[in-house]
């Protein structure tokens, strides 16, 4: 079952274009099909990966796109983290900004990365054990 559009044979790359940043970058291309790993993976996303990405990893946002002959020229805003964008936005309430400042003050990207790697080792140890069992059968 694919999510591509009819008569577009290479459409999956466009439908699933954010998989690299959200899933594949963290877990790779291995098939993880064990139900007992779901809570660990959800905790990893919620408690470690999302704060690391939102508070410490800057991203580009497009400012304008213009056509110059047959080429498109893209211009971007300066790279900022999602945290910085929220803090600069005028529609976000002061209570939310205060809560985010407190959360940001506690976070340490090096500790987050170490915890992520520790949990990934646990997950991949289960995956490698189950793949070894499947190969023996």
Helices and strands as residue ranges (DSSP letters): H 12-15, H 19-19, I 20-24, H 25-27, G 35-37, H 38-43, I 44-49, H 50-56, E 62-68, E 71-76, H 82-88, H 94-106, H 109-136
